[in-house]
Amino acid sequence: MCRRVHSTVGVFGLGVMAFQLNCGAAIYDLSADFSPNSNPNGVWSYGYSAGLGGAMTPYANHFQHALGLDVWSAGTTIYDTPTMSFNPTASTVALTGPSDNVVWAPGQVNLQPGSSQLSSVRFTAPQSGQYEVRGAYSSGDQYYGATTDVHILKNGISIYDGTIAGKTAVSSFDESLQLGMGDYLDFEVGRGALGLGWDSTGLQVQVIPIPEPCALNLFVLGMLLLKGFRARRCGATT
């Protein structure tokens, strides 16, 4: 008969600690993951659609604005065309003029719709599972304030609809969704009532697998370590 092992907890703890050194939380963050070089970029794609739920056309043009902004665009400017712009700096950036005042906080993404197009960001699920989707839309324009319609669509079907109306307007979301591998979520901004000049709308998004794969891996590893340790101890005492 095997004798009782009193150091099981210690061995389990050492195994978990060692594994944690190479095990990070799986969080997909639109701003942290932003790429000025690739579109698609991993799980993220940037583009525009002709209508809500329509096919997304990826932005083909990237350039850096004079203010230091990274811009993906359907055209060659930040004006009068669908765009996605990102502030990669540690300082707030403001585009000001006689009738403009668009603001980007550090690390902020702004979506600008076109005359009839919606500006879009797409997340494509890398694996099947439950995901927490959280974030917010807000007004990037601080002159009049954006007046846009904002949406989240799952595989082309709207599951969240809101509006941004005014400088301080915020439309927050926190959804738990079941996604299959390859399912996609589109975060879209449509044109508001005041025209293109005042429709810049901020977007923050985090998509988090539930439970995080890292936590599951730690549990499985711990159980395997425990089983192996007990087996060795039993073999040594028979």
MOBELZI-V259605 format. One record per residue. N is the residue number from 1. RES is the residue in three letters. PHI is phi in degrees with one decimal (999 if undefined). PSI is psi in whole degrees, 0 to 359 (* if undefined). Layout:
# MOBELZI-V259605
N/RES/PHI/PSI + N/RES/PHI/PSI
This chain:
# MOBELZI-V259605
1/MET/999/137 + 2/CYS/-72.8/141 + 3/ARG/-82.9/154 + 4/ARG/-64.6/138 + 5/VAL/-99.0/119 + 6/HIS/-91.9/349 + 7/SER/-99.3/18 + 8/THR/-58.9/314 + 9/VAL/-61.5/319 + 10/GLY/-63.8/316 + 11/VAL/-64.9/317 + 12/PHE/-58.9/316 + 13/GLY/-64.1/319 + 14/LEU/-64.2/321 + 15/GLY/-64.4/316 + 16/VAL/-63.8/315 + 17/MET/-61.2/318 + 18/ALA/-64.6/319 + 19/PHE/-70.6/327 + 20/GLN/-63.4/336 + 21/LEU/-61.2/332 + 22/ASN/-115.2/19 + 23/CYS/-127.2/107 + 24/GLY/-108.3/158 + 25/ALA/-67.9/140 + 26/ALA/-88.6/97 + 27/ILE/-125.0/123 + 28/TYR/-98.7/113 + 29/ASP/-118.9/121 + 30/LEU/-56.1/314 + 31/SER/-72.5/313 + 32/ALA/-64.9/329 + 33/ASP/-91.5/359 + 34/PHE/-54.7/140 + 35/SER/-126.3/129 + 36/PRO/-84.7/357 + 37/ASN/-109.5/331 + 38/SER/-129.2/137 + 39/ASN/-150.0/107 + 40/PRO/-66.7/161 + 41/ASN/-130.1/90 + 42/GLY/62.9/237 + 43/VAL/-79.9/350 + 44/TRP/-104.7/142 + 45/SER/-133.7/148 + 46/TYR/-121.6/134 + 47/GLY/-175.0/204 + 48/TYR/-148.1/160 + 49/SER/-131.0/154 + 50/ALA/-76.9/341 + 51/GLY/-162.0/164 + 52/LEU/-59.8/122 + 53/GLY/83.7/2 + 54/GLY/-77.1/172 + 55/ALA/-61.6/139 + 56/MET/-91.1/130 + 57/THR/-99.6/118 + 58/PRO/-63.0/144 + 59/TYR/-65.1/129 + 60/ALA/-97.3/341 + 61/ASN/-111.8/131 + 62/HIS/-122.3/138 + 63/PHE/-152.2/164 + 64/GLN/-105.1/124 + 65/HIS/-72.2/157 + 66/ALA/-58.0/334 + 67/LEU/-79.1/356 + 68/GLY/98.0/5 + 69/LEU/-78.4/142 + 70/ASP/-89.2/129 + 71/VAL/-127.1/127 + 72/TRP/-102.7/132 + 73/SER/-144.4/154 + 74/ALA/-79.2/345 + 75/GLY/-124.3/217 + 76/THR/-122.6/10 + 77/THR/-133.0/174 + 78/ILE/-93.4/357 + 79/TYR/-109.2/152 + 80/ASP/55.4/29 + 81/THR/-159.1/153 + 82/PRO/-61.7/135 + 83/THR/-145.4/161 + 84/MET/-127.5/125 + 85/SER/-124.0/149 + 86/PHE/-138.8/136 + 87/ASN/-97.7/103 + 88/PRO/-84.2/0 + 89/THR/-90.7/172 + 90/ALA/-91.9/7 + 91/SER/-122.1/154 + 92/THR/-68.7/137 + 93/VAL/-114.3/137 + 94/ALA/-130.6/132 + 95/LEU/-102.6/107 + 96/THR/-116.2/155 + 97/GLY/-168.0/187 + 98/PRO/-57.8/327 + 99/SER/-138.2/30 + 100/ASP/-135.0/147 + 101/ASN/-162.7/83 + 102/VAL/-101.2/134 + 103/VAL/-121.1/138 + 104/TRP/-122.6/116 + 105/ALA/-70.3/164 + 106/PRO/-55.1/130 + 107/GLY/74.5/13 + 108/GLN/-88.5/140 + 109/VAL/-101.5/132 + 110/ASN/-117.4/137 + 111/LEU/-108.7/134 + 112/GLN/-120.4/115 + 113/PRO/-73.9/167 + 114/GLY/-96.4/191 + 115/SER/-63.2/327 + 116/SER/-138.4/1 + 117/GLN/-103.1/154 + 118/LEU/-98.4/138 + 119/SER/-86.2/137 + 120/SER/-134.2/149 + 121/VAL/-126.0/133 + 122/ARG/-117.0/135 + 123/PHE/-109.3/128 + 124/THR/-112.6/123 + 125/ALA/-64.8/125 + 126/PRO/-79.0/345 + 127/GLN/-157.4/159 + 128/SER/-73.9/147 + 129/GLY/156.4/184 + 130/GLN/-91.3/137 + 131/TYR/-129.8/142 + 132/GLU/-95.5/128 + 133/VAL/-117.4/114 + 134/ARG/-137.0/152 + 135/GLY/160.6/202 + 136/ALA/-163.7/149 + 137/TYR/-99.0/149 + 138/SER/-152.7/165 + 139/SER/-77.5/121 + 140/GLY/-82.0/331 + 141/ASP/-77.0/129 + 142/GLN/-119.1/22 + 143/TYR/-96.4/291 + 144/TYR/-94.3/327 + 145/GLY/99.0/134 + 146/ALA/-63.4/150 + 147/THR/-131.0/73 + 148/THR/-115.3/159 + 149/ASP/-99.9/137 + 150/VAL/-126.2/148 + 151/HIS/-148.8/158 + 152/ILE/-126.4/129 + 153/LEU/-121.6/137 + 154/LYS/-105.4/116 + 155/ASN/50.9/39 + 156/GLY/88.9/357 + 157/ILE/-108.6/127 + 158/SER/-68.2/130 + 159/ILE/-120.2/355 + 160/TYR/-154.1/130 + 161/ASP/-134.5/136 + 162/GLY/-151.3/182 + 163/THR/-136.7/151 + 164/ILE/-116.3/123 + 165/ALA/-141.3/93 + 166/GLY/116.7/164 + 167/LYS/-60.9/324 + 168/THR/-102.6/8 + 169/ALA/-68.0/138 + 170/VAL/-137.0/137 + 171/SER/-123.3/102 + 172/SER/-93.6/155 + 173/PHE/-143.7/149 + 174/ASP/-154.6/97 + 175/GLU/-121.3/145 + 176/SER/-107.1/119 + 177/LEU/-129.5/141 + 178/GLN/-90.6/123 + 179/LEU/-125.4/137 + 180/GLY/-86.2/159 + 181/MET/-59.0/126 + 182/GLY/93.8/347 + 183/ASP/-63.4/152 + 184/TYR/-134.1/152 + 185/LEU/-116.9/129 + 186/ASP/-107.2/128 + 187/PHE/-105.0/113 + 188/GLU/-125.7/147 + 189/VAL/-126.2/126 + 190/GLY/-107.4/165 + 191/ARG/-65.5/140 + 192/GLY/-95.4/192 + 193/ALA/-80.5/340 + 194/LEU/-94.1/358 + 195/GLY/97.0/177 + 196/LEU/-64.3/328 + 197/GLY/-64.9/343 + 198/TRP/-130.4/32 + 199/ASP/-108.2/5 + 200/SER/-61.5/125 + 201/THR/-129.6/125 + 202/GLY/-74.5/149 + 203/LEU/-139.3/125 + 204/GLN/-117.6/133 + 205/VAL/-144.4/133 + 206/GLN/-127.8/135 + 207/VAL/-121.4/122 + 208/ILE/-126.7/122 + 209/PRO/-63.2/141 + 210/ILE/-126.6/124 + 211/PRO/-71.9/161 + 212/GLU/-63.4/134 + 213/PRO/-53.0/327 + 214/CYS/-60.1/317 + 215/ALA/-64.4/319 + 216/LEU/-64.3/317 + 217/ASN/-62.3/321 + 218/LEU/-62.8/318 + 219/PHE/-63.6/312 + 220/VAL/-62.2/316 + 221/LEU/-60.8/316 + 222/GLY/-60.2/317 + 223/MET/-65.6/321 + 224/LEU/-65.7/319 + 225/LEU/-62.9/317 + 226/LEU/-62.8/314 + 227/LYS/-63.1/315 + 228/GLY/-65.3/321 + 229/PHE/-65.3/317 + 230/ARG/-64.2/320 + 231/ALA/-62.3/318 + 232/ARG/-65.4/321 + 233/ARG/-66.6/320 + 234/CYS/-65.7/317 + 235/GLY/-62.2/326 + 236/ALA/-75.7/343 + 237/THR/-111.7/2 + 238/THR/-86.3/*
